[in-house]
């Protein structure tokens, strides 16, 4: 299984301070704006630029986040695929191809780095980010951007560059994940629902992905 790098890109509304911040305190303050306090659902559109593909690969579906850290990516087009993280496990289920895989998150290699980033953001564990990433927050009028870049000299130095951008007037958010090899994924996401009823949907999809 080769997990896509954007499984953990489940962000709520941001309200960033003015100017440019590049310190730990700035990131810690931001965490309170997009940390999930309950289950949430997002509609997403993804465009991937792959080294061996002659044209961009596009897909869409839903992203579901649980406050316990579980993340589910339900791809609906071009075909239905469930990709999920629950605890320390990654799950993959392709109904059409009849493929199902379960593996420890650590087996994902560098592909797990974006997932860890978004899990840390959603759960407010900003110390995990500042230890490995240089963070920069920019604000220009109503537009904002959060950039995460691996610190030089660390084992994760080849981890992807991650940029999150948005506009206070628009509910949609843009997320760019650029891998060291030049491949990238760009997401456009919009929050569509939140609340306790989504917990049932998340658990149902996790069970389906696990084959239970």
BELNORZI-V662142 format. One line per field, one symbol per residue. psi: psi as a letter, one per 40 degrees, with the letter a starting at -180 (. if undefined). burial: b if it has 9 or more other ideal C-beta (glycine too) atoms within 8 Angstrom, else e. A space follows every 50 residues. Layout:
BEGIN
psi=???
burial=???
END
This chain:
BEGIN
psi=hgiiefdfggiahigiiiahhfiddddddddedehheiiihhhihhhhhi deheiihiiiaihhhieeehhhhghdheihhhhihhbeihihhhddefhh ihiiddeebeeeddddddddddeegdddddddihhhhihhbeiihhhhhh iieidedeiihhhhiahdeheiihhhhhideeiihhihihhdiiiddddd dddddddddef.
burial=eebbbbbbbbbbebebeeeebeeeebbebbbebbbbeebbbbbbbbbbbe eebeeebbbbbbbbbbeebbbbbbbeeeebbbbbbeeebbbbbbbeeeeb bebebeebebbbbbbbbbbbbbbbebebbbebbebbbbbeeebbbbbbeb beeeebbebbbbbbbbeeeeeebbbbbbbeeebbbbbbbbbeeeeeebbe bbeebbebbeee
END
